[in-house]
Amino acid sequence: MKWSFAQFGLLIICVFHVVQAVVGFIAEPSFATGPDAPTVQILGMDYNGWHAVAGLALFAPGLVFAMRKSWSVLYLLVAGVGGALPGVWAFFSKQVAYIFAFPNNITDAIVHIATGAVMIAVAAIQIRLDGGFRNSMADLRKA
């Protein structure tokens, strides 16, 4: 089976972010909460145990969703929005979702929104290559 642009894109994005989450957890495994919770910055993101678990929860499933083009496109769209929303919140707060301490909130916001935008762009490119959303979902009808 030939992999699509969306599948390769999702695989690369997810491997990168899973590795980043693991490195972030190793560097700061604390599950402390509040504005003084310890964090360490890894490639622009403030990490501690909570952020690492959230990163793994968002990106590890993408490794499975990369197995089919339709799943990849859907995952990229949903996870792109889901990953960008905390970025919007981070522009206005150093403590997102009342758990995640983001002392470098502006940098975190930019990385979250940029990652979400890249994910949505990869999905949009695949949809365009396929000639529409319905065609991107064609392998769902074959199942």
Z-matrix of the N, CA and C atoms (Angstrom, degrees):
N
C 1 1.456
C 2 1.531 1 109.44
N 3 1.307 2 115.59 1 131.90
C 4 1.462 3 121.74 2 178.44
C 5 1.526 4 109.67 3 -84.11
N 6 1.332 5 116.03 4 128.86
C 7 1.465 6 119.60 5 179.55
C 8 1.520 7 110.34 6 -79.60
N 9 1.326 8 115.04 7 146.96
C 10 1.464 9 121.86 8 -179.96
C 11 1.527 10 110.25 9 -88.40
N 12 1.323 11 113.94 10 170.04
C 13 1.465 12 121.27 11 175.13
C 14 1.530 13 110.54 12 -56.44
N 15 1.336 14 116.88 13 -44.32
C 16 1.468 15 121.03 14 -179.14
C 17 1.523 16 111.44 15 -63.72
N 18 1.310 17 117.24 16 -39.33
C 19 1.462 18 120.17 17 -179.76
C 20 1.522 19 110.79 18 -65.08
N 21 1.337 20 117.02 19 -47.48
C 22 1.463 21 120.09 20 177.66
C 23 1.524 22 110.88 21 -62.46
N 24 1.327 23 115.99 22 -44.53
C 25 1.462 24 119.40 23 179.79
C 26 1.509 25 112.15 24 -60.35
N 27 1.330 26 116.81 25 -45.82
C 28 1.463 27 120.49 26 179.31
C 29 1.521 28 111.16 27 -63.34
N 30 1.309 29 117.15 28 -42.85
C 31 1.461 30 120.78 29 179.29
C 32 1.526 31 110.95 30 -58.94
N 33 1.318 32 117.11 31 -47.68
C 34 1.474 33 121.31 32 -179.57
C 35 1.527 34 110.87 33 -62.76
N 36 1.318 35 117.06 34 -46.79
C 37 1.466 36 121.31 35 -179.77
C 38 1.530 37 110.46 36 -60.52
N 39 1.314 38 116.50 37 -46.18
C 40 1.472 39 120.15 38 -176.19
C 41 1.522 40 112.52 39 -69.83
N 42 1.318 41 117.58 40 -42.19
C 43 1.473 42 119.60 41 177.90
C 44 1.529 43 109.27 42 -60.58
N 45 1.324 44 116.76 43 -45.76
C 46 1.463 45 120.56 44 179.31
C 47 1.530 46 111.30 45 -56.96
N 48 1.339 47 116.59 46 -48.74
C 49 1.461 48 119.84 47 -174.95
C 50 1.530 49 113.12 48 -75.95
N 51 1.312 50 118.23 49 -29.65
C 52 1.469 51 119.84 50 174.25
C 53 1.525 52 109.46 51 -66.40
N 54 1.317 53 117.00 52 -44.35
C 55 1.474 54 120.33 53 177.26
C 56 1.528 55 109.89 54 -62.05
N 57 1.316 56 117.27 55 -43.31
C 58 1.464 57 120.90 56 178.73
C 59 1.529 58 110.96 57 -60.72
N 60 1.319 59 117.65 58 -41.88
C 61 1.467 60 121.28 59 179.63
C 62 1.525 61 111.17 60 -65.20
N 63 1.323 62 117.17 61 -40.94
C 64 1.468 63 120.62 62 179.19
C 65 1.530 64 109.84 63 -65.58
N 66 1.320 65 116.70 64 -44.46
C 67 1.469 66 120.19 65 177.86
C 68 1.531 67 109.88 66 -62.69
N 69 1.324 68 116.97 67 -41.78
C 70 1.462 69 120.87 68 178.14
C 71 1.514 70 112.10 69 -61.94
N 72 1.319 71 116.94 70 -40.67
C 73 1.473 72 120.53 71 178.65
C 74 1.521 73 110.84 72 -66.63
N 75 1.317 74 117.09 73 -41.22
C 76 1.473 75 120.64 74 178.82
C 77 1.533 76 109.71 75 -64.26
N 78 1.323 77 116.55 76 -41.64
C 79 1.467 78 120.76 77 -177.91
C 80 1.519 79 112.85 78 -70.55
N 81 1.351 80 118.04 79 -35.02
C 82 1.472 81 121.50 80 179.10
C 83 1.527 82 109.26 81 -148.37
N 84 1.342 83 116.99 82 89.76
C 85 1.465 84 120.64 83 -176.04
C 86 1.528 85 115.08 84 -83.15
N 87 1.303 86 118.19 85 7.18
C 88 1.458 87 121.48 86 -176.06
C 89 1.530 88 112.65 87 -64.60
N 90 1.319 89 115.62 88 140.35
C 91 1.462 90 121.60 89 173.09
C 92 1.530 91 110.38 90 -110.02
N 93 1.319 92 115.82 91 27.06
C 94 1.459 93 120.80 92 176.16
C 95 1.529 94 108.79 93 -66.69
N 96 1.328 95 116.17 94 153.42
C 97 1.461 96 121.39 95 177.37
C 98 1.516 97 109.16 96 -122.48
N 99 1.296 98 115.19 97 169.18
C 100 1.453 99 120.21 98 177.83
C 101 1.504 100 112.01 99 100.41
N 102 1.340 101 115.46 100 172.68
C 103 1.458 102 120.15 101 -174.36
C 104 1.531 103 113.76 102 -67.00
N 105 1.331 104 117.47 103 -20.42
C 106 1.459 105 120.21 104 -179.42
C 107 1.522 106 112.75 105 -101.85
N 108 1.325 107 117.75 106 12.57
C 109 1.468 108 120.95 107 178.92
C 110 1.528 109 108.93 108 -61.38
N 111 1.325 110 116.98 109 136.78
C 112 1.468 111 118.81 110 -179.19
C 113 1.527 112 111.54 111 -69.77
N 114 1.320 113 115.63 112 141.84
C 115 1.462 114 122.56 113 176.67
C 116 1.519 115 108.84 114 -140.65
N 117 1.312 116 115.11 115 162.85
C 118 1.462 117 121.60 116 172.25
C 119 1.519 118 106.82 117 -134.01
N 120 1.325 119 116.22 118 140.50
C 121 1.454 120 119.59 119 -177.52
C 122 1.531 121 109.86 120 -89.22
N 123 1.344 122 115.72 121 123.69
C 124 1.464 123 123.15 122 177.38
C 125 1.528 124 107.70 123 -122.16
N 126 1.321 125 116.50 124 111.37
C 127 1.469 126 121.98 125 -179.70
C 128 1.524 127 112.43 126 49.36
N 129 1.324 128 115.72 127 45.73
C 130 1.456 129 121.46 128 174.82
C 131 1.514 130 115.51 129 91.21
N 132 1.327 131 117.88 130 -10.42
C 133 1.467 132 121.51 131 -178.10
C 134 1.523 133 110.14 132 -105.42
N 135 1.330 134 116.41 133 137.69
C 136 1.465 135 121.73 134 174.04
C 137 1.522 136 108.20 135 -82.34
N 138 1.322 137 116.52 136 118.05
C 139 1.467 138 120.65 137 -177.36
C 140 1.515 139 112.03 138 -114.89
N 141 1.331 140 114.39 139 144.30
C 142 1.455 141 125.06 140 162.21
C 143 1.522 142 105.12 141 -149.01
N 144 1.308 143 117.62 142 -169.89
C 145 1.460 144 120.39 143 -177.28
C 146 1.516 145 112.99 144 -56.14
N 147 1.337 146 116.86 145 -42.58
C 148 1.465 147 120.61 146 -178.27
C 149 1.521 148 112.24 147 -62.99
N 150 1.320 149 115.66 148 -46.25
C 151 1.462 150 119.54 149 -178.42
C 152 1.526 151 110.56 150 -67.93
N 153 1.324 152 116.98 151 -35.73
C 154 1.461 153 120.47 152 178.03
C 155 1.531 154 110.92 153 -64.67
N 156 1.324 155 116.97 154 -44.59
C 157 1.468 156 120.41 155 178.41
C 158 1.528 157 110.21 156 -63.52
N 159 1.326 158 116.94 157 -41.29
C 160 1.463 159 120.36 158 178.50
C 161 1.530 160 110.55 159 -62.90
N 162 1.325 161 117.03 160 -41.48
C 163 1.462 162 120.85 161 177.90
C 164 1.521 163 111.79 162 -63.20
N 165 1.316 164 116.06 163 -43.21
C 166 1.466 165 119.72 164 177.74
C 167 1.530 166 110.96 165 -65.66
N 168 1.328 167 116.62 166 -40.46
C 169 1.469 168 120.55 167 -179.98
C 170 1.525 169 111.26 168 -64.57
N 171 1.327 170 117.49 169 -33.83
C 172 1.458 171 120.31 170 -179.64
C 173 1.527 172 112.19 171 -81.18
N 174 1.341 173 117.07 172 -42.95
C 175 1.460 174 119.20 173 -169.79
C 176 1.524 175 115.59 174 -98.90
N 177 1.315 176 119.77 175 -26.95
C 178 1.471 177 119.68 176 179.08
C 179 1.534 178 111.98 177 -61.28
N 180 1.337 179 120.08 178 -42.64
C 181 1.474 180 118.92 179 177.00
C 182 1.530 181 112.86 180 -60.69
N 183 1.300 182 117.12 181 -26.94
C 184 1.456 183 120.55 182 178.63
C 185 1.517 184 112.86 183 -61.16
N 186 1.329 185 116.46 184 -26.59
C 187 1.465 186 120.19 185 177.47
C 188 1.527 187 110.64 186 -64.88
N 189 1.320 188 116.89 187 -32.23
C 190 1.471 189 121.53 188 176.13
C 191 1.525 190 110.03 189 -80.44
N 192 1.325 191 116.96 190 -43.09
C 193 1.465 192 120.84 191 -179.04
C 194 1.528 193 112.19 192 -63.50
N 195 1.326 194 117.39 193 -19.54
C 196 1.465 195 120.96 194 178.84
C 197 1.531 196 112.26 195 -71.18
N 198 1.305 197 117.99 196 -7.23
C 199 1.468 198 120.83 197 -176.80
C 200 1.540 199 113.42 198 -72.51
N 201 1.318 200 117.70 199 -21.38
C 202 1.474 201 121.17 200 179.35
C 203 1.520 202 109.03 201 -132.47
N 204 1.332 203 116.00 202 143.64
C 205 1.459 204 119.99 203 -178.29
C 206 1.523 205 111.59 204 -60.11
N 207 1.324 206 117.85 205 -47.73
C 208 1.462 207 120.06 206 -177.57
C 209 1.520 208 111.00 207 -61.55
N 210 1.313 209 116.24 208 -43.27
C 211 1.467 210 119.86 209 178.65
C 212 1.521 211 110.07 210 -61.14
N 213 1.335 212 116.19 211 -41.14
C 214 1.466 213 120.39 212 -179.57
C 215 1.522 214 111.41 213 -61.21
N 216 1.326 215 115.88 214 -46.70
C 217 1.471 216 120.41 215 -178.75
C 218 1.527 217 110.11 216 -62.16
N 219 1.325 218 116.46 217 -48.22
C 220 1.469 219 119.95 218 179.80
C 221 1.524 220 111.22 219 -61.76
N 222 1.311 221 116.50 220 -45.12
C 223 1.466 222 120.74 221 -179.48
C 224 1.528 223 110.96 222 -62.48
N 225 1.334 224 116.50 223 -45.15
C 226 1.469 225 119.71 224 179.21
C 227 1.525 226 111.40 225 -58.14
N 228 1.325 227 117.58 226 -40.89
C 229 1.462 228 120.60 227 179.92
C 230 1.522 229 111.92 228 -68.22
N 231 1.328 230 116.59 229 -48.51
C 232 1.472 231 120.36 230 -176.99
C 233 1.534 232 111.18 231 -69.52
N 234 1.326 233 116.86 232 -47.74
C 235 1.464 234 120.10 233 -178.83
C 236 1.530 235 111.27 234 -69.70
N 237 1.320 236 116.75 235 -30.14
C 238 1.467 237 119.75 236 176.43
C 239 1.518 238 111.54 237 -61.90
N 240 1.319 239 115.84 238 -45.67
C 241 1.471 240 120.47 239 176.81
C 242 1.523 241 109.72 240 -68.51
N 243 1.340 242 116.86 241 -46.04
C 244 1.472 243 120.94 242 -178.74
C 245 1.522 244 113.13 243 -61.87
N 246 1.309 245 117.36 244 -33.86
C 247 1.457 246 120.65 245 177.97
C 248 1.518 247 113.27 246 -79.38
N 249 1.328 248 116.65 247 -29.20
C 250 1.472 249 120.14 248 -178.76
C 251 1.529 250 112.28 249 -78.03
N 252 1.329 251 117.83 250 -31.05
C 253 1.470 252 120.27 251 -176.84
C 254 1.532 253 113.32 252 -58.41
N 255 1.344 254 119.73 253 -44.50
C 256 1.473 255 117.67 254 175.58
C 257 1.526 256 112.13 255 -62.39
N 258 1.330 257 116.27 256 -26.43
C 259 1.459 258 119.83 257 176.62
C 260 1.513 259 112.02 258 -65.99
N 261 1.314 260 116.48 259 -39.84
C 262 1.472 261 119.85 260 176.65
C 263 1.519 262 109.36 261 -62.83
N 264 1.324 263 117.04 262 -45.72
C 265 1.465 264 121.46 263 178.38
C 266 1.529 265 110.11 264 -60.66
N 267 1.337 266 116.50 265 -39.40
C 268 1.469 267 120.54 266 -177.45
C 269 1.524 268 112.48 267 -64.02
N 270 1.324 269 118.11 268 -25.16
C 271 1.470 270 119.30 269 176.37
C 272 1.526 271 111.11 270 -61.77
N 273 1.327 272 116.92 271 -27.34
C 274 1.454 273 121.70 272 -173.18
C 275 1.524 274 114.43 273 -109.50
N 276 1.342 275 117.47 274 -4.28
C 277 1.460 276 119.65 275 -174.50
C 278 1.521 277 111.18 276 -152.03
N 279 1.309 278 115.74 277 145.49
C 280 1.465 279 121.40 278 173.87
C 281 1.522 280 111.52 279 -90.35
N 282 1.338 281 116.80 280 -0.25
C 283 1.466 282 120.94 281 178.83
C 284 1.534 283 108.55 282 -135.54
N 285 1.331 284 115.64 283 91.24
C 286 1.466 285 122.45 284 -175.72
C 287 1.523 286 110.41 285 -82.59
N 288 1.314 287 115.82 286 137.61
C 289 1.470 288 123.52 287 179.92
C 290 1.534 289 111.35 288 57.21
N 291 1.298 290 116.45 289 22.65
C 292 1.465 291 123.83 290 177.94
C 293 1.530 292 113.17 291 61.51
N 294 1.324 293 118.43 292 7.03
C 295 1.468 294 122.05 293 179.04
C 296 1.511 295 110.59 294 -121.92
N 297 1.337 296 117.27 295 -47.87
C 298 1.449 297 121.36 296 -172.01
C 299 1.524 298 111.33 297 -79.26
N 300 1.318 299 115.66 298 116.76
C 301 1.460 300 121.07 299 176.02
C 302 1.527 301 107.95 300 -85.41
N 303 1.331 302 116.67 301 120.44
C 304 1.455 303 122.97 302 179.44
C 305 1.528 304 108.52 303 -121.64
N 306 1.342 305 118.29 304 79.07
C 307 1.464 306 118.48 305 179.38
C 308 1.534 307 112.06 306 -60.43
N 309 1.323 308 116.42 307 -28.55
C 310 1.463 309 121.55 308 176.45
C 311 1.528 310 108.12 309 -104.05
N 312 1.320 311 115.94 310 58.16
C 313 1.462 312 121.13 311 -169.21
C 314 1.521 313 114.24 312 -60.23
N 315 1.310 314 118.84 313 -35.86
C 316 1.465 315 119.94 314 -178.57
C 317 1.529 316 110.07 315 -67.58
N 318 1.317 317 117.07 316 -44.25
C 319 1.465 318 120.67 317 177.48
C 320 1.522 319 110.23 318 -61.95
N 321 1.326 320 116.87 319 -44.72
C 322 1.467 321 120.97 320 177.58
C 323 1.523 322 110.87 321 -59.40
N 324 1.318 323 116.56 322 -44.24
C 325 1.463 324 120.89 323 -179.75
C 326 1.525 325 110.68 324 -59.81
N 327 1.308 326 116.41 325 -45.38
C 328 1.465 327 120.61 326 -179.09
C 329 1.527 328 110.63 327 -63.51
N 330 1.333 329 117.52 328 -43.85
C 331 1.469 330 120.40 329 -179.77
C 332 1.527 331 110.66 330 -65.23
N 333 1.329 332 117.86 331 -43.46
C 334 1.466 333 121.24 332 178.68
C 335 1.531 334 111.18 333 -60.59
N 336 1.316 335 116.37 334 -48.11
C 337 1.461 336 120.60 335 -177.51
C 338 1.525 337 110.64 336 -68.41
N 339 1.327 338 117.29 337 -40.42
C 340 1.468 339 120.14 338 178.56
C 341 1.528 340 111.18 339 -64.22
N 342 1.324 341 117.26 340 -41.77
C 343 1.467 342 120.59 341 178.36
C 344 1.524 343 110.10 342 -63.23
N 345 1.334 344 117.07 343 -45.24
C 346 1.455 345 120.47 344 177.38
C 347 1.519 346 111.79 345 -60.72
N 348 1.318 347 116.69 346 -41.30
C 349 1.461 348 120.95 347 179.86
C 350 1.527 349 111.30 348 -65.37
N 351 1.316 350 117.15 349 -40.27
C 352 1.467 351 120.66 350 177.69
C 353 1.524 352 109.99 351 -63.77
N 354 1.336 353 116.74 352 -42.76
C 355 1.465 354 119.99 353 179.87
C 356 1.532 355 111.12 354 -62.33
N 357 1.310 356 116.69 355 -44.92
C 358 1.467 357 120.90 356 179.11
C 359 1.528 358 110.03 357 -65.88
N 360 1.327 359 117.43 358 -38.22
C 361 1.468 360 120.92 359 178.92
C 362 1.530 361 111.37 360 -64.88
N 363 1.333 362 117.16 361 -40.89
C 364 1.473 363 120.25 362 178.13
C 365 1.525 364 109.48 363 -61.71
N 366 1.331 365 116.80 364 -44.40
C 367 1.467 366 120.58 365 177.74
C 368 1.532 367 110.43 366 -62.02
N 369 1.317 368 117.07 367 -44.37
C 370 1.467 369 120.91 368 -178.81
C 371 1.529 370 111.37 369 -63.46
N 372 1.319 371 116.70 370 -39.17
C 373 1.468 372 120.07 371 177.59
C 374 1.530 373 110.05 372 -63.29
N 375 1.337 374 116.24 373 -43.70
C 376 1.469 375 119.44 374 178.93
C 377 1.525 376 111.00 375 -62.97
N 378 1.320 377 116.36 376 -42.91
C 379 1.463 378 120.09 377 178.75
C 380 1.532 379 109.95 378 -61.11
N 381 1.308 380 116.53 379 -41.72
C 382 1.469 381 121.17 380 178.42
C 383 1.529 382 110.61 381 -64.72
N 384 1.348 383 116.68 382 -44.47
C 385 1.470 384 120.70 383 178.61
C 386 1.525 385 111.92 384 -60.22
N 387 1.331 386 115.39 385 -34.30
C 388 1.464 387 120.62 386 -178.26
C 389 1.524 388 113.03 387 -83.67
N 390 1.302 389 117.51 388 -9.15
C 391 1.458 390 120.30 389 -179.26
C 392 1.517 391 113.67 390 82.23
N 393 1.317 392 117.08 391 24.24
C 394 1.459 393 121.40 392 175.61
C 395 1.522 394 112.85 393 133.02
N 396 1.326 395 114.41 394 160.30
C 397 1.465 396 121.51 395 -177.12
C 398 1.522 397 111.50 396 -60.45
N 399 1.310 398 116.08 397 -41.67
C 400 1.471 399 120.23 398 -179.06
C 401 1.535 400 110.92 399 -58.44
N 402 1.309 401 116.66 400 -41.41
C 403 1.464 402 120.55 401 178.51
C 404 1.526 403 111.80 402 -68.26
N 405 1.329 404 117.07 403 -34.10
C 406 1.466 405 120.13 404 176.80
C 407 1.524 406 111.66 405 -65.83
N 408 1.323 407 115.57 406 -25.14
C 409 1.464 408 120.60 407 -179.39
C 410 1.537 409 112.75 408 -94.66
N 411 1.333 410 117.45 409 6.42
C 412 1.457 411 121.78 410 -173.98
C 413 1.526 412 113.54 411 -56.66
N 414 1.325 413 118.20 412 -35.88
C 415 1.470 414 118.38 413 -178.56
C 416 1.527 415 112.82 414 -70.24
N 417 1.316 416 118.07 415 -11.65
C 418 1.458 417 120.36 416 173.96
C 419 1.539 418 110.38 417 -72.75
N 420 1.309 419 116.10 418 -34.10
C 421 1.459 420 120.31 419 -179.67
C 422 1.518 421 112.01 420 -73.50
N 423 1.328 422 117.39 421 -22.12
C 424 1.466 423 122.25 422 -179.42
C 425 1.524 424 111.61 423 -80.42
N 426 1.319 425 116.18 424 -19.06
C 427 1.473 426 119.67 425 -174.91
C 428 1.511 427 112.43 426 -73.30
